[in-house]
Amino acid sequence: MSAFELLARSGSARRGRLALAHGSVETPAFMPVGTAATVKGLAPRELREAGTQIVLANAYHLRLRPGRDTIVAAGGLHRFMAWEAPILTDSGGFQVFSLQDRRTLDPDGVTFKSHLDGSMHRFTPEDTVEFQEAIGVDIAMQLDVCVKLPASDEELAAAVTMTTSWARRGAAARRSERTQLFAIVQGGLDERLRERSARELVALDLPGYAIGGLSVGETREEMERMARFTADLLPVEKPRYIMGIGTVADIAVAVDCGIDMFDCVYPTRCGRNARAMTRTGEFNIRNAAYVRDFTPIDPACGCAVCATYTRAYLCHLFRAGEMLGPQLLSYHNVALLHALMAEARSAIERGTWNAWRDALFAGLTRAC
């Protein structure tokens, strides 16, 4: 049974509410990434102030450090990281993709050589679900196989076969009603494989579905085409999540495709590297043009950073190597995405999504 309620639609864009063990998430929603049980540079209080409803952590990294026993002894991941709102954990499927030189795949699971100390670790679909349930997360992702694009038909087909098999095994291993398991549709840019993957996974009747295997080497146009195609294959009454999307433009496109949830390291990575995100594009705040610019990062932004500090001050912090610079800019970038999602939700409720979307894209004068 899905805990998702679809409240409104405007075109393909959807406004919903996802009920989870640690609270409800209003969708569409962006999820900041806290890979190792922390969103880099931002304390839980700051995340709440910025508008964060749900964060993403990574089961692969948490299994290696600090490990299951420590997190369970702490009372679960929420208590361990002092975050009382919902948490989604990626299973380690992305590491199957990103750590290809450190892993070995077989039909039963994946063996990793730790990037920390070289020790060997075995992940299976069953123990991946069991770990995520044990640490008490709200949404657990199945262990899947993500393939870097471009890829051969044989590689993509094999990834779909294995991902479906692992989803079935993960679903059979579920024990906790407080942790909802999402399956991940794979298939690269092949529509037939996407159709097959979606059909096989939807048959499992899981609480939600993710679109995986994008933002891994394809063009933006290819990503949009396949995201829209895949979203249409998923149940209307269940939440849809696209993995690894984090720019203003990409999130707006994903909402337009009928997708409800998004995550990416992009806004905080930009924040650490002096890249400011705004409604009209992005810019490097270290640049000389901002040395005496006493306007907010984004004049249309109502976040605490834009209400308090100027571009000149942020420019000074980065040029001086002060750690406050990355913290403040990360806060702003995350708050901006949350504010845009709140505006998107309102536009969908009013039936004015298309006009809001078009106005946003018209204002994006710089590439995101």
HELIX and SHEET records of a PDB file:
HELIX    1   1 PRO A   44  ALA A   50  1                                   7    
HELIX    2   2 ALA A   59  LEU A   64  1                                   6    
HELIX    3   3 ARG A   68  ALA A   73  1                                   6    
HELIX    4   4 LEU A   77  PHE A   80  1                                   4    
HELIX    5   5 GLY A   93  SER A   98  1                                   6    
HELIX    6   6 GLN A  100  ARG A  102  5                                   3    
HELIX    7   7 PRO A  125  ALA A  134  1                                  10    
HELIX    8   8 ASP A  153  ALA A  172  1                                  20    
HELIX    9   9 GLU A  191  VAL A  202  1                                  12    
HELIX   10  10 ARG A  220  ALA A  231  1                                  12    
HELIX   11  11 VAL A  248  ASP A  256  1                                   9    
HELIX   12  12 TYR A  266  ARG A  272  1                                   7    
HELIX   13  13 ALA A  288  TYR A  290  5                                   3    
HELIX   14  14 ALA A  304  THR A  308  1                                   5    
HELIX   15  15 ARG A  311  ALA A  320  1                                  10    
HELIX   16  16 LEU A  324  ARG A  350  1                                  27    
HELIX   17  17 TRP A  353  GLY A  363  1                                  11    
SHEET    1   A 3 PHE A   4  SER A  10  0                                        
SHEET    2   A 3 ALA A  13  LEU A  20 -1                                        
SHEET    3   A 3 GLY A  23  THR A  27 -1                                        
SHEET    1   B 8 ALA A  29  PRO A  32  0                                        
SHEET    2   B 8 MET A 261  CYS A 264  1                                        
SHEET    3   B 8 ARG A 240  ILE A 242  1                                        
SHEET    4   B 8 GLY A 208  ILE A 211  1                                        
SHEET    5   B 8 GLN A 180  VAL A 185  1                                        
SHEET    6   B 8 ILE A 139  MET A 141  1                                        
SHEET    7   B 8 ILE A  87  ASP A  90  1                                        
SHEET    8   B 8 VAL A  55  ASN A  58  1                                        
SHEET    1   C 3 ARG A 103  ASP A 106  0                                        
SHEET    2   C 3 GLY A 109  LYS A 113 -1                                        
SHEET    3   C 3 MET A 120  PHE A 123 -1                                        
SHEET    1   D 2 ARG A 275  THR A 278  0                                        
SHEET    2   D 2 GLY A 281  ASN A 284 -1                                        
END                                                                             
